[in-house]
Amino acid sequence: MTAKPASLDCRYQLAREALANGDVGVAETLLKALIAASPREGRAHHLLGAIAYGAGKDAAAAEHFAQAIRLEPQNGDYYSDLALVLSRMGEHEAAITGFRASIHLKPNGPAAHNNLGNEMRYRGRLDDAAVHYAEALRLKPDFLQAHGNLGTIYLYQGRFDDAKASYLKALAIDPTCADIHNNLGLVFQQTGPHDLAVRAYRNAIRLDPATPDAPTNLAMLLLSKGDYAEGWSVYEKRWLSRHHRLGARAFTQPMWNGDLEPKRLLIHADQGLGDSLQFCRYLPLIDRRHEIVLEVDAPLVDLMRQLPGVDTVVARGDPLPDFDAHCPITSLPLVFGTTLDNIPGQTPYLRANPAKVASWAKRMAPVKGLRVGLVWAGGSRLHKLELEPVNRRRNISLATLAPLAQARGVSFVSLQKGVSAPDVQAPPAGMTLFDFTDDLHDFTDTAALVETLDLVISVDTSVAHLAGAMGKPIWLLNRFDTCWRWLLNRDDSPWYPTLTQFRQPAPGDWDSVVMTLAAALGRAADPLANRPTAIARAA
């Protein structure tokens, strides 16, 4: 005998009330009883799916939502909720299909547009994402999340005024939203004034002390301003951030802060190649009473074996020996109480293998005049969407460096690896460009080749750190929203005495940077003698 509709509605409402009161078990019992009494109750499956989704039981949630759709295929909300759980399960194309179905059935639903925009954003389809966020806002002008999401698209696209406007609209709706304050800080950090960025990050932390990204962003801005006293301390909260938490290590051994006396100490790379090259300078300063194990990315292993005081070097991902305490390599500045006045800036602290240098010197014999190494792009970060906009701002094309070809008496040598390496096959007109990169297998090879050069010109990437660590003249093409390590309003670096910065005067303005650099290169070359003149740090 089938239950009467009034009885079914009553059971469903009782289940909703139980769920609202936190009685999840009671709600589930009532819903399952409802389904047993009336197997075609799509709404009951939908609510069971919502309960499972809230409990992190994604497979069960997906099954309940799918069953709800089978029973009530015209309900747009069911497709939207199934798409949400599919997205969390990593089935993004299926999620996109679900959100589209929801919009088809319920075209005036702003949430589905916002969620579809999120899917497009995660897939790197920023223009499509912006369209859906805008539609969500047309349908619901006070949609806080959609304003914030649209602002983030503008931020990724470098449309900073539009991003700021979106974030300010979001804060007008809810001035207590920590994430929006953090994102507004990112706008000010990239465009100025930096004091407003600091204020925005502090507001985010004040409103939500557990906010994940604001402490890291604040730390990097403090460090860029030279406020190392607070900056290094706040930087230790980087493990809260969405970007860094994936790299956190679950060691049971204590973290070394300089006070412990471990017999064997593990220093491990926790960020990129450039960070390891910059901060490995601290390892020779560690008391030799400790046995030091250094873990770095595989391309750096052989180069790092020359560091004084390092007993063992292990490639990241390989088995580690036993150790008593550990320290991330980017925490060493805090351990050593680093300020602008006591940075261990003496170079070189890394040297090329003499045998490899001799081999490269023979191969480089035909390269006449001023030998200048070029790096115009860092590695792709498409797997980390939040970092890829920074990558686009720091990278240039080889064609952008065309004015350098006007410097007489210069031979250029490509040090460019990765997805931008093929650019070398079509150098700018008049540029003599040698390419040996197929034989650069790790950083010992790159270091040996760099040793035969007179100058390295590079964007902000690991080769710039390598050249600086070797004490080679390095000219850094630096973006306007500089990385914290290069500080603000400087053309030098206390970390690398042989480094000169050529910094963008405005966001995106590489042309003026390259023209200034080309003029400096022309002054540094000596075409009459067909040999290089001495290159000062600030040419």
VENQUIBEL-V898160 format. One record per pair of residues at least 24 apart in sequence whose C-alpha atoms are under 7 Angstrom apart, sorted by sequence separation. I is the first residue (numbers start at 0). J is the second residue. D is the distance in whole Angstrom. If there is no record, write none. Layout:
BEGIN
I & J & D
I & J & D
END
This chain:
BEGIN
283 & 307 & 5
473 & 497 & 6
474 & 498 & 6
475 & 499 & 6
476 & 500 & 6
477 & 501 & 6
478 & 502 & 6
479 & 503 & 5
42 & 67 & 7
75 & 100 & 7
76 & 101 & 6
110 & 135 & 7
178 & 203 & 7
215 & 240 & 7
264 & 289 & 6
283 & 308 & 5
397 & 422 & 6
404 & 429 & 6
472 & 497 & 5
473 & 498 & 5
474 & 499 & 5
475 & 500 & 5
476 & 501 & 5
477 & 502 & 5
478 & 503 & 5
479 & 504 & 6
7 & 33 & 7
41 & 67 & 4
75 & 101 & 4
109 & 135 & 4
143 & 169 & 5
177 & 203 & 4
263 & 289 & 6
264 & 290 & 6
265 & 291 & 6
266 & 292 & 6
267 & 293 & 6
268 & 294 & 6
282 & 308 & 7
401 & 427 & 5
404 & 430 & 5
471 & 497 & 6
472 & 498 & 6
473 & 499 & 6
474 & 500 & 6
475 & 501 & 6
476 & 502 & 6
477 & 503 & 6
479 & 505 & 6
57 & 84 & 6
75 & 102 & 7
91 & 118 & 7
125 & 152 & 6
159 & 186 & 6
212 & 239 & 7
262 & 289 & 5
263 & 290 & 5
264 & 291 & 5
265 & 292 & 5
266 & 293 & 5
267 & 294 & 5
268 & 295 & 5
468 & 495 & 7
470 & 497 & 6
479 & 506 & 5
211 & 239 & 5
212 & 240 & 4
261 & 289 & 6
262 & 290 & 6
263 & 291 & 6
264 & 292 & 6
265 & 293 & 6
266 & 294 & 6
267 & 295 & 6
398 & 426 & 7
467 & 495 & 5
41 & 70 & 5
75 & 104 & 5
109 & 138 & 6
143 & 172 & 7
177 & 206 & 6
211 & 240 & 4
212 & 241 & 7
397 & 426 & 7
398 & 427 & 6
41 & 71 & 6
74 & 104 & 7
75 & 105 & 5
109 & 139 & 6
177 & 207 & 6
211 & 241 & 7
467 & 497 & 6
39 & 70 & 6
57 & 88 & 7
73 & 104 & 7
107 & 138 & 7
141 & 172 & 7
175 & 206 & 6
467 & 498 & 6
45 & 77 & 7
52 & 84 & 7
79 & 111 & 6
113 & 145 & 6
147 & 179 & 6
181 & 213 & 5
177 & 210 & 7
2 & 36 & 6
1 & 36 & 6
2 & 37 & 7
1 & 37 & 7
499 & 536 & 6
373 & 411 & 7
498 & 536 & 6
499 & 537 & 6
369 & 408 & 6
370 & 409 & 6
371 & 410 & 6
372 & 411 & 6
373 & 412 & 6
374 & 413 & 7
378 & 417 & 6
497 & 536 & 5
368 & 408 & 5
369 & 409 & 5
370 & 410 & 5
371 & 411 & 5
372 & 412 & 5
373 & 413 & 5
374 & 414 & 6
375 & 415 & 7
368 & 409 & 5
369 & 410 & 6
370 & 411 & 6
371 & 412 & 6
372 & 413 & 6
373 & 414 & 6
374 & 415 & 5
368 & 410 & 6
370 & 412 & 7
372 & 414 & 6
373 & 415 & 7
367 & 410 & 6
376 & 419 & 6
366 & 410 & 6
278 & 328 & 6
281 & 331 & 7
278 & 329 & 6
275 & 328 & 7
274 & 329 & 7
265 & 322 & 6
264 & 322 & 6
269 & 327 & 6
263 & 322 & 5
264 & 323 & 6
265 & 324 & 6
266 & 325 & 6
267 & 326 & 6
268 & 327 & 6
269 & 328 & 7
263 & 323 & 5
264 & 324 & 5
265 & 325 & 4
266 & 326 & 5
267 & 327 & 5
268 & 328 & 5
269 & 329 & 7
262 & 323 & 6
264 & 325 & 6
265 & 326 & 6
266 & 327 & 6
267 & 328 & 6
261 & 323 & 5
266 & 328 & 6
261 & 324 & 6
394 & 458 & 7
472 & 536 & 7
393 & 458 & 7
393 & 459 & 7
280 & 348 & 6
255 & 324 & 6
254 & 324 & 6
255 & 325 & 5
252 & 323 & 6
253 & 324 & 5
254 & 325 & 5
255 & 326 & 5
252 & 324 & 5
253 & 325 & 7
254 & 326 & 6
252 & 325 & 7
257 & 334 & 6
256 & 334 & 5
372 & 452 & 7
371 & 452 & 6
370 & 452 & 5
371 & 453 & 6
372 & 454 & 6
373 & 455 & 6
374 & 456 & 6
375 & 457 & 6
376 & 458 & 6
370 & 453 & 5
371 & 454 & 5
372 & 455 & 5
373 & 456 & 5
374 & 457 & 4
375 & 458 & 6
377 & 460 & 5
369 & 453 & 6
370 & 454 & 7
371 & 455 & 5
372 & 456 & 6
373 & 457 & 6
374 & 458 & 6
393 & 477 & 7
371 & 456 & 7
393 & 478 & 6
392 & 478 & 7
359 & 447 & 7
359 & 448 & 6
352 & 443 & 7
356 & 447 & 5
360 & 451 & 6
351 & 443 & 6
355 & 447 & 6
356 & 448 & 7
356 & 450 & 7
351 & 446 & 5
352 & 447 & 6
351 & 447 & 5
351 & 450 & 7
232 & 333 & 7
231 & 333 & 5
227 & 337 & 7
228 & 338 & 7
227 & 338 & 6
402 & 513 & 7
406 & 517 & 7
402 & 514 & 7
400 & 513 & 6
225 & 339 & 7
403 & 517 & 5
406 & 520 & 6
407 & 521 & 7
392 & 507 & 7
402 & 517 & 6
406 & 521 & 5
409 & 524 & 7
408 & 524 & 6
407 & 524 & 7
408 & 525 & 6
408 & 526 & 4
349 & 468 & 6
350 & 469 & 6
407 & 526 & 6
348 & 468 & 6
349 & 469 & 5
347 & 468 & 5
348 & 469 & 6
408 & 529 & 6
346 & 468 & 6
347 & 469 & 4
346 & 469 & 6
347 & 470 & 5
346 & 470 & 5
302 & 442 & 6
302 & 443 & 5
299 & 441 & 7
301 & 443 & 7
298 & 441 & 5
299 & 442 & 6
298 & 442 & 6
344 & 493 & 6
344 & 494 & 5
342 & 493 & 7
344 & 495 & 6
342 & 494 & 7
344 & 496 & 7
369 & 524 & 6
368 & 529 & 5
369 & 530 & 6
368 & 530 & 4
369 & 531 & 5
368 & 531 & 6
273 & 460 & 7
277 & 464 & 6
273 & 461 & 4
276 & 464 & 6
272 & 461 & 6
276 & 465 & 6
273 & 464 & 6
155 & 388 & 5
223 & 483 & 4
222 & 483 & 6
223 & 484 & 6
225 & 486 & 6
223 & 485 & 7
224 & 486 & 6
220 & 483 & 6
223 & 486 & 4
224 & 487 & 6
219 & 483 & 5
223 & 487 & 6
189 & 480 & 5
188 & 480 & 7
END
